[in-house]
């Protein structure tokens, strides 16, 4: 009898313990309402969080028979009246707000009658168990760091963690992956017994040492939380921040040139090299290239080899003077440095120059052409001479052509004096000759002299003497006749050439007056008479 009483007492204690545990588990569930007042008619269903809730049947006393299924398997079922709920495994709960048989009502003689026709429905709230989750924000004081800068020697990291899920998190472990960066201060692992829903942890800070990679490198700092819910199910969340660490080496090649000059004035070019990195660079091969349209005042070798320690500067590695050959805007070619880093990587660096140099002045182009290169004795020949200023400054010009002794001047103009405007101002003269000697006659080149208000002056000859064949056609002349009618051209871009084909520039206004037919008085009066002429200022 005593044994039976003892067993009964133990059974009662066990049952009460189970009930207490179940009640405690139910209290730990944090429900999240997913659907409110969802209306389901007979046979209707709705899916929430992978669970299918279906109104299987109705009874006229105001109850609905509900089933809960997942993946085709029925998990739980039962009747619900208004105010009752059906729950499965602390995962889903269905609460009935209202169950209405919804009978058809008709009115006859002012009296309402309920028919046997009905369309019942239930208004249900569906709730799922809330689960914990973390929002993790990783931030740094900068997005990129340069190890060559003393101000960038450390990386300050701040991590903010908040439980933005729908339930409490338990046994939380926070770890920080620094991507291999050295930790100067702070910890990389933290543990928490629990973090309530909506709770934010104290900000976590740590300081990392800025590395010095050979090339620009991205580093991803990751903060990860591992945690459980009250049913001991495990979860993970993470946040990250990617930062850029710049390379440890740096070679800066700087090339500078005079920004503005007038024709006849020198352009000065200089170049320096600076090792802005953290390591020495040996055997740097530096080469430069001349800009088209300018020539060296004195010959210089534009190639050299040098070595620089970290932080060392080599000034005026190249320093030379250029003489402009024509006006215009010039972009200098970039100098190139090639070298091998201490880690064996081959590199190439170009100068950082991007400025332009503008040269002011006239650019006189002279052409001479013939109407034909084959004619008979006594025939007439038309000679056309055109002078053009393609520069960016107006210029006074005198053009003079010479009649060969084998010809007689008939009519026209063999000379011109005037001012040609910049940007294409031109003048054409024509004259007619009568050829009175047989054979191959060489017409001398014509000549133009010019002067601008900055006292820049020069001479321009048409490049090649024009040739005409009079009388019997020789084999050589026959070959030449197949070419277009004689046309020669020259401008001040040309370097001085031997014989009579040349371009001469330089001198002053006073000695320019020695040129026949082109006195300084005429030049000054002609230029001052041009409307809108402006004098350019020089650097």
C-alpha positions in Angstrom: 0.0 0.0 0.0 2.8 2.3 0.9 4.6 1.5 -2.4 1.4 2.3 -4.4 1.1 5.7 -2.6 4.8 6.5 -3.3 4.5 5.7 -7.0 1.3 7.8 -7.3 3.1 10.7 -5.6 6.1 10.4 -8.0 3.7 10.3 -11.0 1.9 13.4 -9.9 5.3 15.2 -9.4 6.4 14.2 -12.9 3.2 15.4 -14.5 3.4 18.7 -12.8 7.0 19.1 -13.8 6.1 18.4 -17.5 3.3 20.9 -17.3 5.5 23.5 -15.8 8.2 22.9 -18.5 5.6 23.2 -21.2 4.2 26.4 -19.7 7.7 27.8 -19.5 8.4 26.9 -23.1 5.2 28.6 -24.2 6.2 31.7 -22.3 9.5 31.8 -24.2 7.8 31.9 -27.6 7.7 35.4 -29.1 4.9 35.3 -31.6 4.8 37.5 -34.7 1.5 38.2 -36.4 1.8 37.5 -40.1 -1.9 37.7 -41.1 -4.7 39.5 -39.4 -8.4 38.9 -39.9 -7.8 36.6 -42.8 -11.2 35.4 -44.2 -11.3 31.8 -45.3 -14.4 30.2 -46.8 -15.2 26.5 -46.9 -12.2 24.7 -48.5 -10.0 27.9 -48.7 -6.4 27.8 -47.6 -3.6 30.3 -47.1 0.2 29.7 -46.9 2.3 31.5 -44.3 6.0 30.8 -43.7 5.7 27.5 -45.6 2.7 26.4 -43.5 -0.6 25.8 -45.2 -3.7 26.7 -43.1 -7.0 25.3 -44.5 -10.6 25.7 -43.5 -11.6 22.0 -44.0 -15.2 22.0 -42.6 -17.8 24.1 -40.8 -20.5 23.3 -38.3 -23.7 25.3 -38.0 -23.1 25.8 -34.3 -20.2 28.2 -35.2 -17.1 26.2 -35.4 -14.5 25.6 -38.1 -12.3 22.5 -38.5 -8.8 23.8 -39.4 -5.7 21.8 -40.5 -2.0 22.9 -40.5 0.2 21.3 -43.1 3.7 21.7 -44.4 5.4 20.0 -47.5 2.2 18.0 -48.0 2.2 16.6 -44.5 -0.6 17.3 -42.1 0.9 18.4 -38.8 -2.1 19.3 -36.7 -5.9 19.8 -36.9 -8.8 20.7 -34.7 -12.0 22.6 -34.4 -12.0 26.3 -33.6 -14.7 28.6 -32.4 -14.3 32.4 -32.0 -11.7 33.1 -29.3 -10.0 29.8 -29.6 -6.6 29.0 -31.1 -4.7 26.0 -32.6 -0.9 25.8 -32.1 1.7 23.5 -33.5 5.1 22.8 -31.9 5.6 26.5 -30.8 6.1 27.3 -34.5 2.6 28.4 -35.7 -0.6 29.5 -34.1 -4.0 30.0 -35.6 -6.5 32.2 -33.7 -10.2 32.4 -34.6 -11.6 35.9 -34.4 -15.0 35.0 -35.9 -16.7 31.9 -37.3 -19.9 32.8 -39.3 -22.2 30.1 -40.9 -23.3 32.9 -43.2 -26.8 31.6 -43.9 -28.8 33.1 -46.7 -31.5 35.5 -45.3 -34.7 36.2 -47.1 -37.5 38.6 -46.2 -41.2 37.8 -46.7 -44.0 40.0 -45.6 -41.5 42.0 -43.6 -40.3 39.0 -41.7 -36.7 37.6 -42.2 -36.2 33.9 -42.7 -33.0 31.9 -42.6 -32.8 29.4 -45.5 -30.8 26.2 -45.6 -28.3 27.8 -48.0 -25.1 28.9 -46.3 -21.6 30.0 -47.2 -19.6 29.8 -44.0 -16.3 31.5 -43.3 -13.8 32.1 -40.6 -11.8 35.2 -39.8 -8.4 34.0 -38.6 -5.2 35.5 -37.2 -2.0 33.5 -38.1 1.1 34.0 -36.1 4.6 32.5 -36.5 7.3 32.0 -33.9 9.7 35.0 -33.9 13.3 34.2 -34.6 16.4 36.3 -33.5 18.7 38.1 -36.0 21.4 40.7 -35.9 22.1 43.8 -37.9 25.9 44.3 -37.9 27.5 47.5 -39.1 31.3 47.6 -39.5 32.8 51.1 -40.1 36.3 52.6 -40.3 37.5 56.1 -40.0 38.5 56.1 -43.7 37.8 54.2 -46.9 41.4 54.0 -48.0 44.8 54.3 -46.4 48.2 55.2 -47.7 51.1 53.5 -45.8 53.4 56.2 -47.2 51.5 58.8 -45.1 52.3 59.0 -41.3 48.6 60.1 -40.8 47.4 56.7 -42.2 49.5 54.5 -40.0 46.5 53.1 -38.1 43.0 51.9 -38.9 40.2 52.7 -36.4 37.3 50.2 -36.6 33.9 50.6 -35.0 31.3 47.8 -34.9 27.7 48.3 -33.9 25.5 45.2 -33.3 21.7 45.1 -32.7 19.2 42.3 -32.4 16.8 43.4 -35.1 15.1 40.0 -35.2 11.7 39.0 -33.7 13.0 37.1 -30.6 15.7 36.9 -28.0 19.1 35.5 -29.0 21.0 33.2 -26.6 24.6 32.1 -26.3 25.8 34.8 -28.7 29.4 34.7 -29.9 30.8 37.7 -31.8 34.1 37.2 -33.8 36.0 39.7 -35.9 38.1 38.7 -38.9 40.6 41.4 -39.6 41.7 40.0 -42.9 45.2 39.4 -41.5 45.7 43.0 -40.3 47.6 43.3 -37.1 45.6 44.3 -34.0 47.1 47.2 -32.1 44.3 47.5 -29.5 41.0 45.8 -28.8 39.6 42.3 -28.9 38.4 40.1 -31.8 36.0 37.9 -29.8 33.1 38.7 -27.5 30.4 36.4 -25.8 27.0 37.3 -24.5 24.5 35.0 -22.6 21.5 36.6 -24.3 20.6 39.6 -26.3 16.9 40.6 -26.2 14.8 41.5 -29.2 15.6 45.2 -30.2 18.6 45.3 -27.9 21.8 47.1 -29.2 25.2 46.1 -27.8 27.8 48.6 -26.7 29.8 49.7 -29.7 33.0 47.6 -30.2 36.2 49.4 -31.2 39.6 48.1 -32.2 42.7 49.6 -33.9 44.6 47.9 -36.7 48.0 48.5 -38.1 48.1 49.8 -41.7 50.0 47.2 -43.8 52.4 48.1 -46.7 51.6 46.0 -49.7 53.5 46.2 -53.0 50.3 46.9 -54.9 47.0 48.5 -54.1 45.1 45.9 -52.1 41.5 45.5 -50.8 41.0 44.2 -47.2 37.6 43.0 -46.0 37.0 43.2 -42.3 34.2 40.9 -41.2 32.2 40.8 -37.9 30.1 37.6 -37.4 27.6 36.5 -34.8 26.8 32.9 -34.0 23.7 32.4 -31.7 20.8 30.2 -30.7 17.1 30.7 -30.0 15.2 29.2 -27.0 14.8 25.9 -29.0 18.6 25.7 -29.3 18.4 26.2 -33.1 21.6 27.8 -34.4 21.9 31.0 -36.6 24.7 33.2 -38.1 24.7 36.8 -39.2 27.6 39.0 -40.4 28.5 42.5 -41.5 31.6 43.7 -43.3 33.6 46.7 -44.5 36.2 46.6 -47.4 39.0 49.1 -47.2 41.7 49.9 -49.8 45.4 50.0 -48.8 47.6 51.8 -51.3 50.9 50.4 -52.5 54.1 51.0 -50.6 56.1 52.3 -53.6 55.7 55.5 -55.6 57.7 57.2 -58.3 56.7 60.6 -59.5 58.1 62.0 -62.8 57.4 65.7 -63.2 57.9 67.6 -66.5 57.3 71.3 -66.8 57.6 73.8 -69.7 57.1 77.5 -70.3 53.3 78.1 -70.7 53.4 80.9 -73.3 55.9 82.3 -75.7 56.1 84.3 -78.9 57.9 83.0 -82.0 61.6 83.7 -81.7 61.5 83.2 -77.9 62.8 80.1 -76.2 60.7 77.5 -74.4 62.4 76.1 -71.2 61.8 72.4 -70.3 62.8 70.8 -67.0 62.2 67.4 -65.4 62.5 66.0 -61.9 62.0 62.6 -60.4 60.9 61.9 -56.8 60.8 58.6 -54.9 57.7 59.0 -52.7 57.6 55.4 -51.6 58.9 53.4 -48.6 61.6 51.5 -50.6 64.7 52.4 -52.7 64.4 52.0 -56.4 67.5 51.2 -58.4 68.5 51.6 -62.1 65.6 53.8 -63.2 65.8 54.3 -67.0 64.4 57.7 -67.8 63.7 58.8 -71.4 62.1 61.9 -72.9 60.8 62.9 -76.4 60.8 66.2 -78.2 57.5 67.8 -79.0 56.8 68.1 -82.7 57.1 71.7 -84.0 60.0 72.7 -81.8 63.8 72.0 -82.1 66.6 71.9 -79.5 68.6 75.0 -79.1 71.6 72.8 -78.2 72.0 69.1 -78.6 71.2 67.1 -75.4 70.9 63.3 -74.7 67.3 62.7 -73.6 68.0 59.4 -71.8 69.6 58.6 -68.5 69.8 56.0 -65.6 69.5 56.9 -61.9 68.7 55.3 -58.5 66.8 56.9 -55.7 66.5 56.1 -52.0 63.1 56.3 -50.3 62.0 60.0 -50.2 64.9 61.1 -52.4 64.4 63.7 -55.2 66.4 64.2 -58.3 65.9 67.7 -59.6 66.6 68.9 -63.2 67.4 65.4 -64.5 66.7 66.9 -67.9 66.9 70.6 -68.5 66.9 72.0 -72.1 65.7 74.8 -74.3 63.5 74.5 -77.3 63.0 76.9 -80.2 59.5 77.0 -81.7 59.3 76.4 -85.4 55.6 77.4 -85.8 52.9 79.0 -83.7 50.1 77.0 -82.1 49.2 75.0 -79.0 51.5 72.2 -78.1 51.1 69.2 -75.7 54.4 67.8 -74.7 55.0 64.0 -74.9 55.2 62.3 -71.5 58.6 61.2 -70.3 58.8 57.5 -69.4 60.6 55.8 -66.5 61.1 52.0 -66.4 62.5 50.1 -63.4 62.3 47.0 -61.3 61.0 47.0 -57.8 62.9 45.1 -55.0 60.3 42.4 -55.2 61.2 41.8 -58.8 58.1 43.4 -60.4 58.8 45.5 -63.6 57.1 48.8 -63.7 56.6 51.8 -66.0 55.7 55.4 -64.9 54.9 58.3 -67.1 55.4 62.0 -66.3 52.3 63.7 -64.9 52.4 66.8 -67.2 49.1 67.7 -68.7 49.5 71.4 -69.3 49.9 72.9 -72.7 52.3 75.5 -74.2 50.9 78.2 -76.5 53.2 79.8 -79.0 52.1 83.1 -80.6 53.2 84.4 -84.0 52.5 84.4 -87.7 53.0 81.3 -89.9 53.6 82.4 -93.4 53.0 79.9 -96.2 54.1 80.7 -99.8 53.1 78.8 -102.9 54.0 79.3 -106.6 52.3 77.5 -109.4 52.4 77.6 -113.3 49.5 77.3 -115.7 51.5 74.7 -117.7 54.9 73.1 -117.8 55.1 72.6 -121.6 54.7 75.4 -124.2 56.1 76.7 -127.5 58.4 79.6 -128.0 56.3 82.8 -127.9 53.5 81.2 -125.9 52.3 82.9 -122.7 52.7 81.4 -119.2 50.5 82.4 -116.2 52.3 82.4 -112.8 50.2 82.3 -109.6 51.7 83.2 -106.2 49.7 82.8 -103.0 50.8 83.9 -99.5 48.9 82.9 -96.5 49.2 83.5 -92.7 48.0 80.4 -90.8 49.4 81.6 -87.5 47.6 83.3 -84.6 49.1 86.8 -84.9 48.7 89.3 -87.7 51.7 90.1 -89.8 53.0 92.6 -92.3 54.2 90.8 -95.5 56.1 91.7 -98.6 56.1 89.2 -101.5 58.6 89.6 -104.4 59.0 87.4 -107.4 61.6 87.6 -110.1 61.1 87.3 -113.9 63.8 84.9 -115.5 65.9 86.4 -118.4 64.4 83.8 -120.8 61.0 85.4 -120.4 59.3 88.7 -121.0 56.9 90.2 -118.5 53.5 90.9 -120.2 51.1 91.9 -117.5 50.0 91.4 -113.8 51.7 91.8 -110.4 55.0 90.3 -109.3 54.9 91.7 -105.8 52.6 92.5 -102.9 52.9 94.5 -99.7 50.2 94.3 -97.0 49.0 92.9 -93.7 47.7 89.3 -93.5 45.4 88.6 -90.6 45.9 85.6 -88.4 43.9 82.4 -88.9 44.2 82.1 -92.6 44.5 85.6 -94.1 45.8 85.3 -97.7 46.6 87.2 -100.8 47.1 85.8 -104.4 48.9 87.6 -107.2 49.1 86.6 -110.9 51.2 87.7 -113.8 51.8 86.6 -117.4 55.1 85.9 -119.1 56.0 85.3 -122.7 58.7 82.7 -123.2 61.2 83.6 -125.9 63.9 81.0 -125.4 63.7 77.3 -126.0 64.8 74.6 -123.6 64.2 73.8 -120.0 63.6 77.1 -118.2 63.9 77.3 -114.4 61.9 80.0 -112.7 63.5 81.2 -109.5 61.6 80.8 -106.2 59.6 83.7 -105.0 60.3 85.2 -101.6 58.2 86.7 -98.8 59.5 88.7 -95.8 57.4 89.4 -92.8 57.3 91.3 -89.5 54.8 91.3 -86.6 54.3 93.8 -83.7 56.5 91.8 -81.4 59.5 92.4 -83.8 59.4 88.8 -84.9 60.5 88.7 -88.5 61.7 86.3 -91.2 61.9 85.3 -94.8 60.1 82.5 -96.6 61.0 81.1 -100.0 59.0 78.7 -102.1 60.7 75.4 -101.7 61.5 74.2 -105.2 62.1 76.3 -108.3 59.3 75.9 -110.9 60.4 74.4 -114.2 58.9 74.9 -117.6 59.9 73.3 -121.0 59.8 75.5 -124.0 59.9 74.0 -127.5 61.0 70.4 -128.2 59.9 68.0 -125.5 62.8 66.1 -124.1 62.5 62.6 -122.5 63.1 64.1 -119.1 60.6 66.9 -119.7 58.0 64.4 -121.0 58.3 62.6 -117.7 57.9 65.8 -115.7 54.9 66.9 -117.8 52.9 64.0 -116.5 53.1 65.6 -113.1 50.6 68.4 -112.1 51.3 72.0 -113.2 54.3 73.4 -111.3 53.4 74.3 -107.7 55.9 75.0 -104.9 55.3 75.8 -101.3 57.3 76.8 -98.2 56.6 78.1 -94.7 58.6 79.0 -91.7 58.2 75.5 -90.3 61.0 74.4 -92.6 64.6 74.4 -91.2 67.1 76.4 -93.2 68.2 74.5 -96.3 71.1 74.9 -98.7 71.0 76.9 -102.0 68.0 79.3 -102.5 65.3 77.3 -100.7 65.2 78.5 -97.1 63.3 80.1 -94.3 65.1 82.7 -92.2 63.8 84.2 -89.0 65.2 86.3 -86.1 66.8 89.6 -85.8 65.2 92.9 -84.8 63.0 95.4 -86.5 66.0 97.7 -87.2 68.1 95.2 -89.1 65.0 93.9 -90.8 64.9 97.3 -92.6 67.8 96.2 -94.8 65.5 93.9 -96.7 64.7 95.6 -100.1 61.2 96.8 -100.3 60.3 96.0 -96.7 61.2 98.9 -94.5 60.4 99.1 -90.8 58.2 102.1 -91.3 55.9 100.3 -93.8 55.7 97.3 -91.5 54.7 99.3 -88.5 52.1 101.4 -90.4 50.6 98.3 -92.0 50.2 96.4 -88.7 48.8 99.4 -86.8 46.2 99.8 -89.6 44.6 96.4 -89.0 41.3 96.7 -87.1 41.1 94.7 -84.0 44.8 93.8 -83.8 45.7 93.0 -80.2 49.2 92.7 -78.7 49.8 89.4 -76.9 51.4 89.5 -73.5 54.2 87.0 -72.9 55.4 85.0 -69.9 
